[in-house]
Amino acid sequence: MAALAGGAFAAFLSTSSGLAVAVTGVLNQDLVRPLLARVTGGDHSEVTGFRLSAVVAVLVPYGLSRFFPEVGLAAFVTLAFVVAASTFFPLLALGVWWPRLSVPGAAAGLVVGAVLATGAIGVTVLVGDRPGWSGALLAQPAAWTVPVALLTAVGVSLATPHRIPRGARRTLVRLHTPESIPTGMPGGPGRR
């Protein structure tokens, strides 16, 4: 029992610290570092920005947990995974496999997925568990928010074909082509 509890605790700590470091890195790169550069004129340490970002990355979720004390941790974890699935999956799947994804299509898919997922979880938290299909779909919204976000990205991309980035097909070919392609027949000049 002690080994099981220790393993669970170690898994919890490694996951939470990994998420905290990942969020800290994103905050530092995109928000804090440029802000510090403007405020200090470039006279700041990289460690300072990372430390400030770490404080924000830990205090914001803590503050949210104090603001919603009756909401369990599972609801926040569900929200994080549902929002990630509803936003990043359509963007990554289409961005890697579909050369007709346009910039407005990608943005529309992200926004629709985030709004629907957050709204569904918010309704579940505020109203509570509901019986029947509506309750199931609100409690586990990824079943419908992911397809809606995917279809939104496709629909908007088809409506805005002039906004597809230049070289999208070439980039996808490079992504899906093996690094070494034999150019000759066995034993020919292309083989080594």
N, C-alpha and C positions, 0 to 999 in steps of 0.2 A: 504494500500500500504506500509506503514511504517513497519507494522508487518511482511508482506511478505518479504520485503527487509532485515529486521533484522534477520528473520529465515534463509534466504538464506545465509547471511553473517556468521551467527553462524555455519551453516552446512559447509560452506567453511573452516572456521577457524578450526573447530574440525577435519575435514578430513585431512587438510594439516598438522596440528600439530601432529595428530596421525601417519601419514605417516613419518613425520620428526623424531619422537621419535622411530618408528620401525626401520627406516634405521640407525639412530644413534646407537641403541642397537646392530644391526648386525655389523656395522663398528667397534664399540668398542670391541665387543666380538671376532671377527675374525681377525681384522687387527691392531687396535690401541693398545689394551691391550698387545698383545704379543710383539709388537714393543717397547712400553714403558718399558716393563719388561726387554728387552734386553738392551735398551739404559741406563736405570737408575739402572739396577741391582735389580729391584724389589722395589726400593725406590720411589714409586709414589702413589698418591691417586687414587682410583677408579673414583672419581668425575672428576679428571683431564682428564682421558681418555675419559670419556663420553662427557665432554665439547669440547675437541678437535674433537671428532667424530661428534658432533652437528654442529660445524663450517664447517666441510667438507661436511656433509649431506645437508647443506643449500647453501653453496657457489658453489658447483659443478653444481647443477641445475640452479642456478642464472647465472653462467658463460656461461652455454650452452644457456640460453635464450638470453644473450647478443651476443653470437656468431651467433645465428640464429634469428635475430630480426623479420624477416618477417614470421616466422612460428608461428602460433597461439598456444595458450595453449592447445586447443583441440587436436592438432596433438601430443603433448607430452603425454597427458593423454591417447590418443588412443594407442600410442606406448607402454606405460607402461602396459596397459591392454592386448594388443595383445601379447607382449612378455611373460607376466605372463601366459596367456591362452595357448600359444604355448609351453611353457616349463614346468610349474608346473602341469597343468592338466594331460598330459600324464603320467608324473612321479607319481603323487599322485594316479590317477585312477588305473594304472597298479600295482603300489606298494602296494596298499591296496587290490586289487581284483584278481590279477593274480600272482600265485606263481612261474611262470617260468620267471619272469623278472630278467635278469642278470645285473651285474654291467656295462658291456660295452653297453648293450641295453639301460639302463637308461641314461648313459652319451651321447650316440649317439642321443637319442630322445631330450635331453636338447639342445645339440649343434645345431642340425638341426632346431629345433623349433626357437631358438634364432636367428640364421643366416637368416632363411627365413623371419621371422617377421620383423626383423630390416632392412633387405634388401628391403622388400616390402614397408615399410613406408619410407625408405630413397629414393627410386625411386619416390614415390608419392610426397615427399617434393621437390626433385630436379627437377622433370619433370613437376609437377603440375597435376591437375586433368585431366584424359584422358577420352574420351567418350567410351561408350560400356562396354562389359564384362571385358576387360582387365583393364580398369579404376576402375570398381567396385571391382574387385578382388584385385587390388593393394591398393585401399583406405580402404578396410575392409578385410585384409588378414587372419584373424582368421578362416574364413570359409574354407580355404584350408591348412593353416599352422598347425592347430591343428591335422587334420587327417593325414597329412604327418609325423608329429613328432611322432604321436601314432604308425603309421605303421612302421616307422623306428625303434622305440624302440622294437616293437614286432619282426620285421625281424632280427635285430641284436641279440636279446635275443634267438631266435630260432637257430641262427647260432652259438651261444656261450653258450650251456647249461651247460658246465663245470664251468662257472663263476657265477652260481646262488649261492648266499650266503647260507651257511649251516644254517639249521633251518628255512628257509623261510616259508615252509609249516606250521611248528609249530607256528611261529609268526602270520601267517594269521589266523590260527585256534583260537589262543588266542584273536586276534583282533575282531573276529566275534562271539565268544561264549559269551553268557550272563554271568554276574558275578556269579549269583547263579542259578545253575541248580538243579532241584529236582531230587534226586536219587532213590526215592522209589515211591510206589503207594500211592494214597491218604490215609492218616491215617497210612502209613507204617513208618518204622524207619528213612527214609530219609526226612520226612516232619516234620515241627515244627508247 
